[in-house]
Amino acid sequence: MAAGADEYFPLRTPEGPPQKGAARQSDLRPSWKERFCKFLPILEWLPYYNWKEYGLKDLSGGITLGCILVAQSLAHADLCKVDLIHGPYSCILPPILYSLFGTCIHSSIGTGGLISLLTGEQLAHYGDLEQRTHAGAIFTLLVGLVITMMGVFRLAFLVRFLSKPALSGFITASAILIMASQMKPMLGLPKSDTGGIFAIAWFHPNELADLRPATIAVSLGALGYLSIIKRLKSLHWTLRMLGDFKELSALTFFAIAASRFASEFGVAVVGDVPAGLPGLSLPLQTKDDVALAKEMLPGAIMVALVTFLSSFAGAKKFAMQAGYQVIAINELLALGFANLGGAVCGAVPTQIGLSRMGIAYSTGVMSQLGANIYVAALVALVLKLFSAYLFFVPRCVLNVIILLGAQHLTEFQHMRWLWSLRQTRTRQRTYLVDVSVWCVAFLFTIVFGAFKGILGAVTVSLLMVLYQVADPPIARLGFCEERGRWMAVKAHHEVRQRLGVVAFRLEGPLFYANVERLEEWLAEMEVASGAAGQPVKAVILSAAAMPFVDTTALESMKQLLLSYTQRNIAFLVSNVSGQPQKILQHVLGDLLPEGCLTSSWTTEDCVRYLSKQAAEAEASERAMAQALLEVDQVVKEKKKVGVVSVEGETTKQDFRRQSMPASFGAQDRPLSTHLVTRDDLDLKEIKEEPRVAKVMPLRKSSAWASMPHGLNELGSGGSPIGLYAPPSCPDRLDDFDMTP
C-alpha cells in the first residue's frame, strides 16, 4: 500500500489479540473458559497487555483522571445532599469493579452531575445530613440491583423507549437546573426552604440582604480562574500543567487563601473530613431500611435507566471513534456491580463521565488500567494521606466546579439541528414531532424538576412510539424513467404516477395498531382520485419496508381484498419477502394472482400484469361488441318473422313488454314492439363473451347518499341504478321466465 493511502481498520473487540486456534473452533460451541472470559473481559485483554508500550501512557492518564475526579466527586456529593467525603468514596471500589466486567476502554467511572441532581432530589426529603447519607447508600444499592437485573435478563432494550430528542431536552433542562441550584451558595446565601436564587429574587427579595461579598468574590475568582487557565495552556509548561489539573489546582489555591481569611470574612469551608478509606457494610440492616428501600424503589428505577442510557451512549460514541466494540450486556453488568460495590462503602450512584472519557481519549489511555484502576488507587491515596487538607476548601469553589461542568451538558445544538430539518420536504412531520418532544421534555423538567422531568420525557417518548406505530409513514410511489424504478413521490419530484394505479410503500410493520390507519389512507386516496375524475382501478402495496404482519392485520387485509374484488379493483403486493411473504401466501394466496407472492413481483411486474389484464379485457370487450353487432344484424333479418301479441290475450312476449319501465320506447307514435325470443334466433355460430366488469369507485358518504341508486328496490330484487348488477340478478329479458 502506498504511503499516505487510506487504510481500513475493521471493528474489533477490546479484549486483546485472539487466541490460537480460534479460527478452527469458530463453528463450535464456546467452552466454559470462553464463556467465563466473556463474562470477565479483563481475563482476555490483561494477559496480552503491553506494559512497556502502554504502561506509562495509562499511568499518566490515570493520575490526570484521578486528580480531576477528587475535585468533581466532592462537588457532586454536595449536589447529592450527602456528606462530602462520600463523593470520593464513590470513586474507589466502583471503578475497580467496572474494569473487571466492562468492555469500553475509555470509560471513567465516578460521580456525575446529571445522576447527582436526580439523586439529590430523591434524598432531599430524608432528615438531616447523616440520614440522607445513609439513605444515599440504600439508593445506590437499589440502582445497582436494577441495572444488574437488566443485565441478567437482557433488558437493555428498555432504554430505547427514551428517544434522543426527549433525552436531549431533559439533559439540557437538568443542566440549567444544576447551574441555577449552584447560584445560591455561590452568592453566600444561607440554606433555606424559600427555593433557589430565582425564587428568592422574585418572591423573597428581602433575603438578598444576606449576600456575602467575600463569598461572591471567591466564586468570581474561581470562575475566572477555571475559565481562563484552560486558554493559557499553550503559553508555558507550568500553565499547561495547571490547565490539565485546573479543578485540583483551584481547590489548592483557594484552600490556601481560605485558611487565612475564611473565618474573618465568613466564607463557608468544607470542614472536618474523615481520614482513611471507607468501611464496608451492607446499608440494609433494619426493617426501617427495608421500608425506606421500598419507598425509594420507583425513583431508583428511573435513575438506573438514565444511568445506563447516558453511560452507554457515551461509551458507544468513543468506542466507535477508536474502532472497537462495546457490548450492552457487559456494560449493564459492569455498571450494576459497580453501584452494588459502591453501596457497600457508602457511595452515591456512579456513572460513566462523558467529559472524563474525552480526557482519557485525548491523553492516550489504552486500557482499563489507566481509565479506572489507577484512578481508584490515586483517590484512595488522597483520602489516606491528604484528607486533613480538605478542611479549608471553600464550598463556593465546589459550586463553581459543578456550574462549569453542567455548562457542557447543555445540548441546544441538537435542538438547532432538529429545527434545521424543516428544510427537508420529504416528511415535515418528523422534525415537528422531534422538536415538540424536545420542547416538552425541556419545559417539563424546568417546571416540575429533574425527577418528574424524566418521567415526562419517558411518557413523551412512549407516546411518540405509539404515534409512529399507529400512524406509520406511507409513501406514494411513482415511476422514474431515468432510473427505471418506483420511488417516493415526495422525495423525487421527477417521478410520474400511473393513472388509475395507487402504488404505495408502508414504512413499518403492519399490525393491529396501524392497519386501520392504512385502510383510512387507502379510502382517502380512492375518494380523492374519484373526485379528480381518475377513479382507482388498481392498488399495489410495496412490502419492501414491511418487516412483519400480524393476524389482526391479516383479517383486515382479507376483508379489504374481498371488498376490492367486489368493486372490481385489482389489489397486488410487490417486493414481499420473509415473514410477510409466507403468511400472506398462506392466507391471501387464493385471492391474489399466481406468482404475485411466490415469485415476489416487483412494482413494475405488477404494473405489467395489470397492463396485460387491461389488454385482454379490451380485446374481450371488442369481441363482445362484434358479437352484439352480429346479433343486431340477425335481428334485422328476422324481424319480419317476429310474433305479435294478440289483443286481449296475455302471452309470454306481452309479459316481457309489461315488465319494461314505463319510459321504455316512449315515442310520439303508438308503441309497436316486436319481441324476438332467443329460440327464434340461430346464434350457435356466435361465441358469447362475458361482460366486462365495471369499476365501482369509493365515494364520500354525502355524495353516495345523494346518488339516485334506488336502495328501496334492493329488497324486491332490483339493483341500484348506475352500479354493476351482481351475477345473481337477471340481466337479460329472455332469462326471466314466468308462467302465466
Residue pairs with C-beta under 8 A, 6 or more apart in sequence:
1 7
9 323
10 323
11 323
11 324
11 325
12 323
12 324
12 325
13 103
13 324
13 325
14 41
14 45
14 103
14 104
14 105
14 319
14 324
14 325
14 326
15 37
15 41
15 44
15 45
15 103
16 44
16 45
16 46
16 47
16 48
16 49
17 48
30 38
36 43
37 43
37 44
39 101
39 333
40 100
40 101
41 101
41 102
41 103
41 330
42 99
42 100
42 101
42 368
45 367
45 368
49 367
49 369
54 366
54 367
54 370
57 363
57 364
57 365
57 366
57 370
58 365
58 366
58 367
58 369
58 370
58 371
58 374
59 370
59 374
60 363
60 370
61 359
61 360
61 363
61 364
61 365
61 370
61 371
61 374
62 365
62 369
62 370
62 371
62 373
62 374
62 375
62 377
62 378
63 374
63 378
64 244
64 245
64 359
64 363
65 108
65 356
65 359
65 360
65 365
65 370
65 371
65 374
65 375
66 374
66 375
66 376
66 377
66 378
66 379
66 382
67 245
67 247
67 248
67 378
68 245
68 247
68 248
68 356
68 359
69 88
69 91
69 108
69 110
69 111
69 353
69 356
69 375
69 379
70 88
70 91
70 248
70 378
70 379
70 382
71 247
71 248
71 250
71 251
71 398
71 401
72 87
72 110
72 111
72 247
72 353
72 401
72 405
73 87
73 88
73 90
73 91
73 110
73 111
73 379
74 84
74 87
74 88
74 251
74 270
74 390
74 393
74 398
75 87
75 398
75 399
75 401
75 402
75 405
76 87
76 111
76 112
76 113
76 116
76 348
76 402
77 83
77 84
77 85
77 86
77 87
77 88
77 90
77 111
77 116
77 348
78 84
78 87
78 395
78 398
78 399
78 402
79 113
79 116
79 117
79 120
79 178
79 181
79 402
80 86
80 87
80 111
80 116
80 119
80 120
80 123
80 136
80 348
81 120
81 123
81 124
81 129
81 132
82 123
82 129
82 132
82 133
82 136
82 348
83 129
83 130
83 133
84 270
84 273
84 390
84 398
85 273
85 274
85 383
85 387
86 133
86 136
86 137
86 278
86 346
86 347
86 348
87 111
87 348
88 379
88 382
88 383
89 278
89 342
89 345
89 346
89 347
89 383
90 110
90 111
90 140
90 342
90 347
90 348
90 349
90 350
91 109
91 110
91 111
91 350
91 375
91 376
91 379
92 277
92 278
92 345
92 376
92 379
92 380
92 383
93 338
93 341
93 342
93 344
93 345
93 347
93 376
94 109
94 110
94 338
94 339
94 341
94 342
94 347
94 350
95 108
95 109
95 110
95 338
95 371
95 372
95 373
95 375
95 376
96 341
96 372
96 373
96 376
97 334
97 337
97 338
97 340
97 341
98 107
98 109
98 334
98 335
98 337
98 338
98 368
98 372
99 368
99 369
99 371
99 372
99 373
100 334
100 337
101 330
101 333
101 334
101 337
102 330
102 331
102 334
102 335
102 368
103 325
103 326
103 327
103 330
103 331
103 334
104 315
104 318
104 319
104 326
104 331
104 352
105 319
105 322
105 324
105 365
105 366
105 367
105 368
105 371
106 315
106 318
106 319
106 322
106 357
106 360
106 361
106 365
106 371
107 311
107 314
107 315
107 352
107 357
107 360
107 368
107 371
107 372
108 352
108 353
108 356
108 357
108 359
108 360
108 371
108 372
108 375
109 338
109 350
109 351
109 352
109 353
109 372
110 350
110 351
110 353
110 356
110 375
111 348
111 350
111 351
111 353
112 310
112 350
112 351
112 352
112 353
113 175
113 178
113 402
113 405
113 406
113 409
114 171
114 174
114 175
114 178
114 306
114 310
114 351
114 409
115 303
115 306
115 307
115 310
115 349
115 350
115 351
116 348
116 349
117 174
117 177
117 178
117 181
117 450
118 174
118 299
118 302
118 303
118 306
118 450
118 451
118 454
119 136
119 139
119 303
119 348
119 349
121 449
121 450
121 451
122 139
122 296
122 299
122 300
122 303
122 451
123 132
123 135
123 136
123 139
124 132
126 132
126 135
126 292
127 135
133 346
134 283
134 289
135 292
135 296
136 346
136 348
137 283
137 343
137 346
137 347
138 283
138 284
138 289
138 292
138 293
138 296
138 343
139 296
139 299
139 300
139 303
139 348
139 349
140 283
140 339
140 342
140 343
140 347
140 348
140 349
140 350
141 283
141 284
141 293
141 339
141 340
141 343
142 293
142 296
142 297
142 300
142 304
143 300
143 303
143 304
143 307
143 339
143 349
144 335
144 336
144 337
144 338
144 339
144 340
144 341
144 342
144 343
145 300
145 336
145 340
146 300
146 301
146 304
146 336
147 304
147 307
147 308
147 332
147 335
147 336
147 339
148 332
148 333
148 336
148 337
148 340
149 155
149 336
150 156
150 158
150 304
150 308
150 332
150 336
151 329
151 330
151 332
151 333
151 336
152 333
154 329
156 308
156 312
156 328
156 329
156 332
158 305
159 305
159 308
159 309
159 312
161 458
161 461
161 462
161 465
162 305
162 306
162 309
162 457
162 458
162 461
163 434
163 437
163 461
163 464
163 465
164 414
165 414
165 418
165 434
165 435
165 437
165 438
165 441
166 437
166 438
166 440
166 441
166 457
166 458
166 460
166 461
166 464
167 309
167 310
167 441
167 457
168 411
168 414
168 415
168 438
168 441
169 415
169 437
169 438
169 439
169 440
169 441
169 442
169 445
169 457
170 441
170 442
170 445
170 450
170 453
170 454
170 457
171 310
171 409
171 410
171 411
172 409
172 410
172 411
172 412
172 415
172 442
173 441
173 442
173 443
173 444
173 445
173 446
173 450
173 453
174 409
174 445
174 450
174 453
175 406
175 407
175 409
175 410
176 406
176 410
176 446
177 445
177 446
177 449
177 450
178 402
178 403
178 406
178 409
179 403
179 406
179 407
180 196
180 197
180 198
181 196
182 399
182 400
182 402
182 403
182 406
183 196
183 197
183 403
184 196
184 197
184 200
185 191
185 215
185 268
185 395
185 396
185 399
186 215
186 216
186 219
186 396
186 399
186 400
186 403
187 197
187 211
187 212
187 215
187 216
187 219
188 210
188 211
188 212
188 213
188 214
188 215
188 216
188 266
188 267
188 268
188 396
189 197
189 200
189 207
189 208
189 210
189 211
189 212
190 210
192 207
194 200
194 203
194 204
194 207
195 203
195 204
200 207
200 208
201 208
212 265
212 266
212 267
214 261
214 265
214 266
214 267
215 266
215 267
215 268
215 394
215 396
218 254
218 257
218 258
218 267
218 394
218 396
218 397
219 396
219 397
219 399
219 400
221 254
222 250
222 254
222 394
222 396
222 397
222 400
222 401
223 400
223 403
223 404
225 246
225 250
225 253
226 246
226 247
226 250
226 400
226 401
226 404
227 404
229 239
229 242
229 243
229 246
229 249
230 243
230 246
232 239
232 243
233 239
233 240
233 243
233 244
234 240
242 249
247 401
250 397
250 400
250 401
251 393
251 397
251 398
254 393
254 394
254 397
255 269
255 389
255 390
255 392
255 393
255 394
256 392
258 267
258 269
258 392
258 393
258 394
259 392
261 267
262 268
262 269
262 392
262 394
267 394
267 396
268 394
268 395
268 396
269 391
269 392
269 393
269 394
269 395
270 390
270 391
270 392
270 393
270 394
270 395
270 398
271 391
272 391
273 387
273 388
273 390
273 391
274 387
275 383
275 384
275 387
275 388
276 383
276 384
276 387
277 380
277 383
277 384
278 345
278 346
279 345
279 346
280 344
280 345
281 344
281 346
282 344
283 289
283 343
283 344
283 346
284 290
284 293
299 451
302 451
302 454
302 455
302 458
303 349
305 458
306 454
307 335
307 339
307 349
307 351
308 331
308 332
308 335
310 351
310 352
310 354
311 331
311 335
311 351
311 352
312 326
312 328
312 331
312 352
314 352
314 354
314 357
315 326
315 331
315 352
315 357
316 326
318 357
318 358
318 361
319 325
319 326
321 361
322 361
335 350
335 351
335 352
338 350
339 347
339 349
339 350
342 348
342 349
342 350
355 405
355 408
360 370
360 371
363 370
365 371
414 438
415 435
415 438
418 431
418 434
418 435
418 438
419 431
419 435
421 430
421 431
421 434
422 428
422 431
422 432
424 431
425 490
426 488
426 490
426 491
427 473
427 490
433 464
433 467
437 460
437 461
437 464
440 456
440 457
440 460
441 453
441 456
441 457
441 460
444 452
444 453
444 456
444 457
444 460
445 452
445 453
445 454
445 456
445 457
446 453
448 456
466 513
468 508
469 508
469 509
469 511
469 513
469 514
470 513
470 514
470 517
471 514
471 517
472 506
472 507
472 508
472 509
472 514
472 517
472 518
473 507
473 508
474 504
474 505
474 506
474 507
474 518
474 521
475 488
475 489
475 490
475 491
475 504
475 505
475 507
476 488
476 489
476 490
476 497
476 502
476 503
476 504
476 525
477 486
477 487
477 488
477 489
477 495
477 497
477 503
477 504
477 505
477 540
477 542
477 603
478 486
478 487
478 488
478 489
478 492
478 495
478 496
478 497
478 498
478 503
479 485
479 486
479 487
479 495
479 496
479 497
479 498
479 604
479 607
480 486
480 487
480 492
480 494
480 495
480 496
481 496
482 494
484 604
486 495
486 503
486 542
486 602
486 603
486 604
487 495
488 495
488 505
489 495
489 497
497 503
498 607
499 534
500 529
500 534
500 535
500 536
500 537
500 538
501 536
501 537
501 538
501 539
501 540
501 607
501 610
502 522
502 525
502 526
502 529
502 536
502 538
502 539
502 540
503 539
503 540
503 542
503 603
503 606
503 607
504 521
504 525
504 539
504 540
504 541
504 542
505 541
505 542
505 544
505 545
506 518
506 541
506 542
506 543
506 545
506 546
507 545
508 514
508 545
508 546
508 547
509 546
509 547
509 548
509 549
509 550
510 518
510 546
510 548
510 549
510 550
510 553
510 557
510 580
511 548
511 549
511 550
511 552
511 553
512 550
512 552
512 553
515 552
515 553
515 556
515 557
516 556
519 556
519 560
522 539
522 560
523 698
525 536
526 535
526 536
526 697
526 698
527 698
527 699
527 700
529 535
529 536
529 697
530 536
530 697
530 698
530 699
531 700
535 695
535 697
536 569
536 695
536 697
536 698
537 569
537 570
537 610
537 695
538 569
538 570
538 571
538 572
538 606
538 610
539 564
539 569
539 570
539 571
539 572
540 571
540 572
540 573
540 574
540 603
540 606
540 607
541 571
541 572
541 573
541 574
542 574
542 575
542 603
543 573
543 574
543 575
543 576
543 577
543 580
543 581
544 574
544 575
546 576
546 580
547 578
547 579
547 580
548 578
548 579
548 580
549 557
549 579
549 580
549 583
549 584
554 583
554 584
554 587
554 588
557 584
557 587
557 588
558 587
558 588
558 591
560 571
561 571
561 588
561 591
561 592
562 591
564 570
564 571
565 571
565 591
566 696
567 695
567 696
567 697
567 698
568 693
568 694
568 695
568 696
568 724
569 695
570 610
570 613
571 592
572 592
572 593
572 596
572 601
572 606
572 609
572 610
573 584
573 588
573 592
573 596
573 597
573 601
574 596
574 600
574 601
574 602
574 603
574 605
574 606
575 600
575 601
575 602
575 603
576 584
576 597
576 600
577 600
581 597
581 600
584 592
584 597
585 597
585 598
588 597
589 597
593 609
595 601
596 606
596 609
599 605
601 609
617 692
620 689
620 690
620 692
621 692
623 687
623 689
624 689
624 690
624 691
624 692
627 686
627 687
627 688
627 689
630 686
631 681
631 683
631 686
634 681
634 682
634 683
635 676
635 681
638 676
638 680
638 681
639 674
639 676
641 680
642 674
642 675
642 676
642 680
643 651
643 653
643 675
643 680
644 674
645 651
645 653
645 654
645 657
650 740
651 740
652 677
652 737
652 740
653 675
653 677
655 738
655 740
656 675
656 733
656 734
656 736
657 673
657 675
659 733
659 736
665 671
665 673
677 734
678 734
691 731
693 724
694 724
696 723
696 724
699 707
707 722
708 721
708 722
709 720
709 721
709 722
709 723
710 718
710 720
710 721
711 720
713 719
713 720
714 720
717 729
719 725
719 726
719 729
725 731
730 736
